[in-house]
Amino acid sequence: MRIRPGFLAAVAAVAAWPSLIMAQAVFDQWRFTLKPPEGAWQAAAYDDAGWKTGPGGFGTAGTPNARIGTVWRTKEIWLRKRFTLERALQKPALLVYHDEDVEIFLNGEPVLSLKGYVTEYKVFPLKEGQAALLKTGENLLAVHCRQEAGGQFVDAHVVEADAVPALPTPERQPFVSALVTPWGEKVTEQNAWQAYPRPQMRRKQWQNLNGRWEYAVTPAARQEAPQAWQGRILVPFCLESKLGGVQKMLQGGQALWYRRTFTVERAERTLLNFEAVDYRCQVTVNGQAVGEHRGGNTPFSFDITAAVRAGENEVVVRVEDEQEGFQLRGKQTVNPHGIWYTQVSGIWQTVWLEQVGASRFEGLVIRTDAAAGTIQVAARASGGARAVELRVKDGDRQVAKVAGEVGREVVAKVADAKLWSPAAPFLYTLELDLLDGAGRVVDTVGSYAGIRTVGKRKDAQGHLRFTLNGQDIFHWGPLDQGWWPDGLLTPPSEEAMVFEIDWLKRAGFNMIRKHIKVEPRLYYYHCDRLGMMVWQDHVSGGKGPPWTFLKPDPKDAEWPDEHHAQFRVELERMIGTLESHPSIVCWVPFNEAWGQHRTVEVGAWVARRDPSRLVNIASGGNFWPVGDIVDAHKYPHPGFPFEQGQGGRFDGFVKVVGEFGGHGYPVKGHLWDAERDNWGYGGLPKTEAEYKERFATSIRMLNELRPQGVAGGVYTQTTDVEGEINGLMTYDRKVIKIPAEELAELTGVLFK
């Protein structure tokens, strides 16, 4: 009997058959191992307590008609599951999907051996002697499957041949790795992300709402808060993360709910702030709707004054996150593999409260001019405030004071200004008072500024170079994914972030390309403080065009207006959130044609929106003549297709190698999953010495490109990430593959 692709959906109607034969219940939980077991592994008495557990079936997404419960990518797998028969089966059979060769045992005895592979489930009736192996009560099904290449899948069930049951759609589960960072080992309910989250507009009075929240997962159709909660989750870590304490994937068609209480002493004007929630959320306070938000990567705030009361209050957050389609999601995927990582759902950055006056600062935009030695601040405010006073300090010494109107830029000139650069990342302290019509101070915030100017110019050979404060500077940085084995998108702590930025600085890098992710605002503060330039990528998603690299006649994807509008909204939010940080020197709207669309329009808009920075319109993507940079990706060693610039296509653009390297090196005991195919670009070296020589070769080749006009390079990457083992340190940050001092000495040639 051959099962058609649509058969499994149809068998649910089996109860209507005239025979009224009852289908055997489906038992879908297995124990499995990917290493050859010793002894009689197929026997009922075998001790499989050390094997892993997971739902069936086992394989890789995209295999035709497969129902993936547990990802299996290795060449062999051994499976065992116990199931119960409440009655004898009239026509017992095996329902099997196999790929490639499979052996099946029933209660320790072989019953089926098949060669080759199939692309759908098939029914194999048990012979008379085999059927006798079945008994009422507990039984054991054991399976060994071998797979050599391509997609793969294996699944098996004991069924009634004339009443094949409909198999349930398995819930996707995140891979559970043993890896944890040194900082993740120290995370508790009391210390989880307790720092003030908005470093460029600080107020003294605030309340952190991180910690244990109640959570529940319901069908997305449900709009009312659950009556019963399913457990507790540690905010700000996501549902899928180890540190969140749940490690469960939000499925399509589900909603994630959060609940906690908080206390305020007085019912004043109160703002509820979320640093990031992925992806759509609705928020209620004391049962009253206070707002909703769409977009998973930037901060937002709700004024909850009308709902809050003195004493105890309740906040409930409802989240939906499809992970697919045109939703901007970056490196997240429902099927983690290769360069695509575990999905992140729900709250993944700090939640906090502040109580403010009716007149208050709502935002600051800080710009600087190195040649003029000026700091320009434009303040947004509410509540009828008229004026703003700005004081600039160098330590405890006031070096400038200026006042102006709200909504207009106030300019403070600093005599003999100290300029910001990676070599000398000086930051001035800013104090701002908001004044009402009578000149009374109604709000005060603290901030800072680094005086610097970003630009480009031609050198003596006619090549365009990056400049900082009017001086040429070679941009040298890692591709930095910002993923963590314990927190996923959320760093385990502020200390962990600082360690990484500081290590990269000591390793000789002066720039970080923040790849397809927006970090917590504190990340950029530490880049400002430590002196690390940042290329900031926009988060990707949606439909992309054919990838033509830097070749002539590039292509754009077609995006519906509504999805393009949301793309622009989220791009504006990212720029608006981060534009005052001196460390950010370049915006990168697209990467490698991922979701690349309306390129010239987007690039021109970003250039107008923020003329103080450079625009790298599509790192490694389809090149269109817009922005400031032409960016090639080349693995494993760097290169640039100068010949494709014939006819002046690249004239007026700074040339960079925006990704190269990716040299992999596995470190035993520090792999996300030691049993999968861990990989790096160009294959894996056989020894540590070979790994280091590959890195050194890439640096020599990059340096040879400098006199030809290449002005910057980005090495892939800072750390291993899941199956990618091409980091300069392991995913858990516990092993440094090349010491910082050795890296700095080796790459110092790029600055000579």
DOVOFI-127175 format. One line per field, with one value per residue (C-alpha): x, y, z; residue in three letters. Coordinates in steps of 0.05 Angstrom, whole numbers. Layout:
BEGIN
px = [X  ...]
py = [Y  ...]
pz = [Z  ...]
resn = [ALA  ...]
REM end
This chain:
BEGIN
px = [0  30  10  -4  26  -42  -61  -43  -90  -146  -140  -172  -237  -224  -277  -330  -309  -362  -314  -310  -240  -207  -139  -81  -61  2  62  111  165  231  299  355  431  475  534  537  509  543  508  437  410  345  327  272  320  373  388  376  373  435  403  371  296  255  191  187  201  275  308  318  267  250  250  185  125  166  140  202  198  273  328  375  433  485  496  466  414  389  318  277  206  159  85  24  -28  -94  -121  -95  -91  -132  -83  -19  28  86  77  147  183  257  318  363  370  331  326  266  259  197  207  279  267  280  216  235  297  293  344  343  296  224  191  127  100  86  47  82  35  69  75  40  101  120  50  56  113  61  28  -23  11  80  120  186  200  274  300  369  373  433  437  494  474  419  356  337  280  260  197  160  96  57  -12  -76  -67  -141  -144  -80  -81  -69  0  2  42  101  118  186  235  298  363  384  460  502  541  537  581  619  570  509  531  523  454  400  331  361  418  388  402  395  432  397  381  380  450  440  379  386  339  352  283  265  243  270  218  265  261  211  146  90  81  32  27  -43  -73  -66  -141  -146  -150  -165  -109  -102  -135  -79  -5  42  105  156  205  265  258  293  312  269  224  273  336  370  372  298  287  234  270  207  194  133  96  59  -12  7  10  58  32  70  45  75  57  93  84  86  80  40  -5  37  51  82  117  125  186  206  276  254  199  198  153  82  55  -6  0  -52  -44  -96  -139  -138  -106  -48  -16  9  73  99  174  222  288  281  254  184  143  71  42  3  -18  -92  -87  -37  -56  -19  1  2  -10  -14  18  1  38  12  62  56  117  109  184  166  145  163  173  242  277  351  387  328  294  244  295  364  420  482  484  412  401  349  287  275  205  178  212  287  311  299  229  227  184  197  152  158  124  73  129  188  243  220  284  351  389  463  509  580  630  704  730  686  692  616  562  492  432  360  311  240  194  121  75  85  159  192  267  326  392  454  517  579  629  699  699  677  697  643  669  607  536  482  406  355  284  254  253  310  383  425  499  554  624  680  748  806  758  782  762  734  771  788  856  827  752  739  667  640  586  521  470  403  348  278  247  174  149  168  239  228  265  212  257  331  368  441  476  544  576  639  661  679  665  659  677  715  767  815  887  946  934  861  832  775  791  751  766  753  763  794  847  850  832  830  767  786  733  700  632  597  532  517  490  501  491  453  415  411  400  404  475  477  499  527  595  594  584  640  687  676  684  746  777  766  799  859  861  875  806  781  712  656  606  543  512  436  421  407  440  416  431  484  525  535  552  609  632  631  669  721  732  703  673  609  580  507  467  391  354  335  273  225  237  304  324  374  442  486  541  575  560  527  452  433  364  316  262  189  159  86  77  52  113  161  128  140  212  221  187  235  295  275  267  337  369  328  348  422  439  470  524  593  615  567  600  562  491  483  410  419  465  478  412  372  306  340  288  279  354  364  303  325  397  378  330  382  433  382  359  430  481  531  548  566  518  538  475  484  543  562  495  472  509  469  500  475  508  582  610  619  625  649  645  697  709  753  808  794  788  755  728  761  748  673  682  695  663  669  615  653  678  657  650  697  718  715  716  655  663  720  755  708  765  736  770  731  748  726  680  660  615  541  526  585  543  524  566  602  634  676  690  740  736  766  841  874  915  915  978  942  884  930  967  901  884  953  946  880  912  970  921  878  940  959  890  902  946  896  843  810  796  768  759  711  734  683  676  681  655  629  553  514  541  588  656  692  698  761  734  686  611  614  672  713  768  806  831  883  906  888  961  979  922  941  1013  992  941  982  1008  939  953  1024]
py = [0  67  128  189  256  280  214  230  288  245  186  227  207  134  132  139  75  20  -29  16  -12  31  61  44  103  140  138  190  198  163  153  159  160  182  139  64  31  -28  -94  -116  -45  -71  -115  -95  -103  -56  5  66  117  152  163  229  237  271  267  233  236  247  283  349  401  402  326  311  295  290  311  334  326  321  345  289  306  252  189  140  140  87  95  61  75  38  37  5  -40  -41  -96  -143  -114  -150  -134  -108  -70  -21  49  69  126  110  143  108  38  16  -43  -49  -93  -111  -132  -149  -189  -165  -154  -109  -91  -42  -15  52  109  130  198  182  136  63  8  -60  -115  -160  -233  -283  -300  -227  -208  -258  -216  -163  -168  -128  -81  -52  -65  -40  -15  -6  24  34  79  97  158  180  244  294  305  251  225  163  147  83  63  -1  8  -27  -38  -23  38  77  135  207  225  288  348  349  412  439  437  479  441  435  445  436  499  558  620  639  696  652  606  665  691  691  720  776  797  788  852  903  962  1025  1010  1079  1108  1171  1197  1177  1192  1176  1147  1082  1011  947  894  839  774  717  727  676  651  610  588  586  582  649  653  665  739  734  724  652  632  583  597  542  563  618  649  692  759  786  718  690  629  586  603  563  624  636  570  544  524  516  540  583  546  576  592  602  663  672  706  739  763  796  847  911  963  1039  1085  1139  1139  1189  1194  1126  1100  1025  1013  952  949  895  844  796  807  833  848  875  900  908  938  920  891  956  957  1006  994  947  944  911  901  857  895  965  998  1024  1055  1061  1115  1073  1130  1119  1046  1046  1055  1065  997  932  929  873  875  823  819  778  761  731  714  678  679  674  715  789  793  822  768  768  702  668  609  555  505  522  500  528  604  605  600  583  626  678  694  743  791  790  855  894  915  976  1032  1106  1158  1227  1295  1320  1360  1316  1301  1249  1243  1272  1274  1289  1308  1334  1370  1355  1414  1464  1430  1432  1388  1398  1372  1372  1355  1330  1345  1343  1380  1451  1459  1518  1516  1469  1484  1443  1438  1402  1374  1346  1305  1353  1415  1451  1469  1497  1520  1539  1547  1544  1528  1459  1427  1469  1448  1479  1484  1481  1500  1467  1503  1458  1401  1330  1288  1217  1162  1088  1110  1163  1151  1213  1225  1291  1288  1324  1351  1376  1414  1423  1490  1512  1581  1609  1583  1527  1461  1407  1350  1333  1280  1259  1241  1242  1258  1240  1295  1265  1271  1213  1220  1197  1227  1208  1192  1211  1151  1170  1116  1134  1123  1127  1186  1201  1273  1288  1233  1170  1107  1034  1000  931  891  824  802  800  760  776  706  668  593  608  672  667  739  764  769  735  800  869  843  791  844  886  827  816  888  897  832  853  920  886  839  899  912  984  967  916  900  886  833  830  848  909  902  931  1005  992  954  1018  1057  1009  1015  1091  1085  1035  1066  1015  1039  1002  985  974  925  929  866  826  787  777  760  770  775  730  745  776  803  864  846  896  896  880  856  877  836  857  876  895  967  947  904  956  1008  964  953  1029  1038  989  1019  1088  1062  1032  1095  1138  1095  1093  1157  1194  1142  1165  1093  1082  1105  1066  1041  975  969  902  842  792  807  782  818  869  912  984  991  1061  1088  1059  1081  1152  1156  1133  1183  1239  1214  1214  1253  1248  1176  1132  1085  1015  999  924  889  835  843  866  931  993  1062  1093  1108  1111  1040  982  919  850  784  731  666  639  688  761  789  845  843  907  885  891  966  978  1041  1075  1035  1038  1109  1151  1090  1067  995  944  869  865  791  741  687  642  594  540  504  456  455  391  401  471  453  471  401  354  304  350  371  431  472  531  562  525  461  447  449  386  422  486  507  500  541  598  596  603  664  694  681  719  779  780  779  834  877  866  894  960  993  972  1014  970  1013  963  890  848  780  725  721  738  672  605  605  540  497  550  539  596  642  670  642  586  597  593  644  597  582  635  604  658  701  776  798  750  775  848  835  796  847  909  909  935  1002  1014]
pz = [0  -21  21  -21  3  26  59  130  133  105  152  208  175  189  244  190  155  156  189  250  264  318  300  346  390  367  413  388  442  429  461  411  403  346  368  357  421  453  466  449  442  410  470  518  578  548  592  548  605  577  509  489  483  429  389  321  265  258  200  164  143  69  62  23  66  129  198  236  311  323  277  255  208  221  180  230  285  335  362  417  440  486  470  501  468  504  458  406  335  281  224  256  210  211  184  162  127  118  88  67  97  158  206  252  314  353  426  409  345  274  234  175  136  78  29  -7  12  4  1  39  92  73  108  118  146  197  180  224  265  272  294  350  380  399  467  505  552  540  476  448  377  359  295  263  202  158  113  67  31  19  60  109  151  191  230  249  284  299  269  250  175  160  206  198  248  230  257  299  275  323  361  342  399  408  410  482  487  549  532  579  585  649  659  645  701  750  726  780  788  829  782  713  675  731  698  675  602  569  576  534  571  644  700  773  789  755  770  738  722  701  740  744  706  698  627  586  513  482  413  378  372  447  465  539  589  614  679  694  681  659  694  706  657  673  637  596  567  512  513  474  514  569  615  607  642  593  528  487  416  402  346  288  310  383  429  487  550  607  675  736  789  808  862  858  917  882  821  782  707  694  633  619  576  536  506  456  446  387  349  360  429  465  536  591  660  713  657  616  547  547  478  425  384  321  310  348  353  383  447  456  513  537  581  632  677  666  686  743  816  881  910  872  797  746  676  623  556  497  441  372  330  263  245  171  111  110  185  200  240  222  232  267  233  249  222  251  204  172  182  210  284  337  337  392  416  466  513  502  532  596  619  665  694  705  737  707  708  658  625  608  558  508  467  450  384  394  337  337  293  304  264  301  368  378  409  381  419  395  451  443  502  522  569  548  566  531  540  551  585  567  609  582  631  626  689  744  704  665  596  563  579  531  530  475  454  458  389  363  363  418  402  454  432  471  471  453  446  459  399  401  365  376  400  449  461  503  525  551  605  588  637  610  646  618  637  638  619  687  682  732  722  708  685  687  649  641  576  542  475  437  389  323  248  199  127  65  18  -39  -23  -66  -112  -123  -78  -31  42  106  151  223  246  178  184  142  181  157  183  211  247  259  235  302  306  379  394  459  475  539  523  446  424  496  525  593  626  614  638  582  529  558  558  484  462  506  479  407  422  453  392  347  318  314  287  296  241  283  238  227  299  343  411  477  482  535  483  442  505  519  446  456  522  498  429  380  315  293  225  243  200  194  213  151  130  73  0  -33  -107  -144  -113  -168  -122  -152  -225  -272  -281  -208  -189  -134  -101  -108  -41  -30  -6  63  78  51  95  157  135  133  200  233  197  222  293  292  267  315  374  359  320  379  393  368  357  300  235  182  168  129  105  67  69  13  -23  38  31  -15  -49  -73  -61  -90  -54  13  6  -13  45  96  69  77  145  173  132  189  174  115  80  59  21  11  44  -6  -40  -107  -120  -138  -144  -80  -13  -1  -3  -51  -11  -34  4  -11  26  52  33  17  -53  -91  -163  -187  -259  -249  -239  -312  -340  -272  -237  -171  -178  -119  -73  -18  -32  25  35  80  96  89  128  167  181  225  283  329  403  436  495  471  412  410  384  377  337  279  220  248  194  172  104  61  101  170  183  210  263  304  267  200  227  248  182  144  186  174  99  98  133  84  26  56  65  -8  -27  11  -42  -95  -61  -8  53  103  119  161  186  199  259  333  361  339  333  338  280  254  285  250  310  341  406  422  428  504  504  546  496  456  392  378  437  432  435  378  336  348  328  266  242  260  188  166  199  173]
resn = [MET  ARG  ILE  ARG  PRO  GLY  PHE  LEU  ALA  ALA  VAL  ALA  ALA  VAL  ALA  ALA  TRP  PRO  SER  LEU  ILE  MET  ALA  GLN  ALA  VAL  PHE  ASP  GLN  TRP  ARG  PHE  THR  LEU  LYS  PRO  PRO  GLU  GLY  ALA  TRP  GLN  ALA  ALA  ALA  TYR  ASP  ASP  ALA  GLY  TRP  LYS  THR  GLY  PRO  GLY  GLY  PHE  GLY  THR  ALA  GLY  THR  PRO  ASN  ALA  ARG  ILE  GLY  THR  VAL  TRP  ARG  THR  LYS  GLU  ILE  TRP  LEU  ARG  LYS  ARG  PHE  THR  LEU  GLU  ARG  ALA  LEU  GLN  LYS  PRO  ALA  LEU  LEU  VAL  TYR  HIS  ASP  GLU  ASP  VAL  GLU  ILE  PHE  LEU  ASN  GLY  GLU  PRO  VAL  LEU  SER  LEU  LYS  GLY  TYR  VAL  THR  GLU  TYR  LYS  VAL  PHE  PRO  LEU  LYS  GLU  GLY  GLN  ALA  ALA  LEU  LEU  LYS  THR  GLY  GLU  ASN  LEU  LEU  ALA  VAL  HIS  CYS  ARG  GLN  GLU  ALA  GLY  GLY  GLN  PHE  VAL  ASP  ALA  HIS  VAL  VAL  GLU  ALA  ASP  ALA  VAL  PRO  ALA  LEU  PRO  THR  PRO  GLU  ARG  GLN  PRO  PHE  VAL  SER  ALA  LEU  VAL  THR  PRO  TRP  GLY  GLU  LYS  VAL  THR  GLU  GLN  ASN  ALA  TRP  GLN  ALA  TYR  PRO  ARG  PRO  GLN  MET  ARG  ARG  LYS  GLN  TRP  GLN  ASN  LEU  ASN  GLY  ARG  TRP  GLU  TYR  ALA  VAL  THR  PRO  ALA  ALA  ARG  GLN  GLU  ALA  PRO  GLN  ALA  TRP  GLN  GLY  ARG  ILE  LEU  VAL  PRO  PHE  CYS  LEU  GLU  SER  LYS  LEU  GLY  GLY  VAL  GLN  LYS  MET  LEU  GLN  GLY  GLY  GLN  ALA  LEU  TRP  TYR  ARG  ARG  THR  PHE  THR  VAL  GLU  ARG  ALA  GLU  ARG  THR  LEU  LEU  ASN  PHE  GLU  ALA  VAL  ASP  TYR  ARG  CYS  GLN  VAL  THR  VAL  ASN  GLY  GLN  ALA  VAL  GLY  GLU  HIS  ARG  GLY  GLY  ASN  THR  PRO  PHE  SER  PHE  ASP  ILE  THR  ALA  ALA  VAL  ARG  ALA  GLY  GLU  ASN  GLU  VAL  VAL  VAL  ARG  VAL  GLU  ASP  GLU  GLN  GLU  GLY  PHE  GLN  LEU  ARG  GLY  LYS  GLN  THR  VAL  ASN  PRO  HIS  GLY  ILE  TRP  TYR  THR  GLN  VAL  SER  GLY  ILE  TRP  GLN  THR  VAL  TRP  LEU  GLU  GLN  VAL  GLY  ALA  SER  ARG  PHE  GLU  GLY  LEU  VAL  ILE  ARG  THR  ASP  ALA  ALA  ALA  GLY  THR  ILE  GLN  VAL  ALA  ALA  ARG  ALA  SER  GLY  GLY  ALA  ARG  ALA  VAL  GLU  LEU  ARG  VAL  LYS  ASP  GLY  ASP  ARG  GLN  VAL  ALA  LYS  VAL  ALA  GLY  GLU  VAL  GLY  ARG  GLU  VAL  VAL  ALA  LYS  VAL  ALA  ASP  ALA  LYS  LEU  TRP  SER  PRO  ALA  ALA  PRO  PHE  LEU  TYR  THR  LEU  GLU  LEU  ASP  LEU  LEU  ASP  GLY  ALA  GLY  ARG  VAL  VAL  ASP  THR  VAL  GLY  SER  TYR  ALA  GLY  ILE  ARG  THR  VAL  GLY  LYS  ARG  LYS  ASP  ALA  GLN  GLY  HIS  LEU  ARG  PHE  THR  LEU  ASN  GLY  GLN  ASP  ILE  PHE  HIS  TRP  GLY  PRO  LEU  ASP  GLN  GLY  TRP  TRP  PRO  ASP  GLY  LEU  LEU  THR  PRO  PRO  SER  GLU  GLU  ALA  MET  VAL  PHE  GLU  ILE  ASP  TRP  LEU  LYS  ARG  ALA  GLY  PHE  ASN  MET  ILE  ARG  LYS  HIS  ILE  LYS  VAL  GLU  PRO  ARG  LEU  TYR  TYR  TYR  HIS  CYS  ASP  ARG  LEU  GLY  MET  MET  VAL  TRP  GLN  ASP  HIS  VAL  SER  GLY  GLY  LYS  GLY  PRO  PRO  TRP  THR  PHE  LEU  LYS  PRO  ASP  PRO  LYS  ASP  ALA  GLU  TRP  PRO  ASP  GLU  HIS  HIS  ALA  GLN  PHE  ARG  VAL  GLU  LEU  GLU  ARG  MET  ILE  GLY  THR  LEU  GLU  SER  HIS  PRO  SER  ILE  VAL  CYS  TRP  VAL  PRO  PHE  ASN  GLU  ALA  TRP  GLY  GLN  HIS  ARG  THR  VAL  GLU  VAL  GLY  ALA  TRP  VAL  ALA  ARG  ARG  ASP  PRO  SER  ARG  LEU  VAL  ASN  ILE  ALA  SER  GLY  GLY  ASN  PHE  TRP  PRO  VAL  GLY  ASP  ILE  VAL  ASP  ALA  HIS  LYS  TYR  PRO  HIS  PRO  GLY  PHE  PRO  PHE  GLU  GLN  GLY  GLN  GLY  GLY  ARG  PHE  ASP  GLY  PHE  VAL  LYS  VAL  VAL  GLY  GLU  PHE  GLY  GLY  HIS  GLY  TYR  PRO  VAL  LYS  GLY  HIS  LEU  TRP  ASP  ALA  GLU  ARG  ASP  ASN  TRP  GLY  TYR  GLY  GLY  LEU  PRO  LYS  THR  GLU  ALA  GLU  TYR  LYS  GLU  ARG  PHE  ALA  THR  SER  ILE  ARG  MET  LEU  ASN  GLU  LEU  ARG  PRO  GLN  GLY  VAL  ALA  GLY  GLY  VAL  TYR  THR  GLN  THR  THR  ASP  VAL  GLU  GLY  GLU  ILE  ASN  GLY  LEU  MET  THR  TYR  ASP  ARG  LYS  VAL  ILE  LYS  ILE  PRO  ALA  GLU  GLU  LEU  ALA  GLU  LEU  THR  GLY  VAL  LEU  PHE  LYS]
REM end
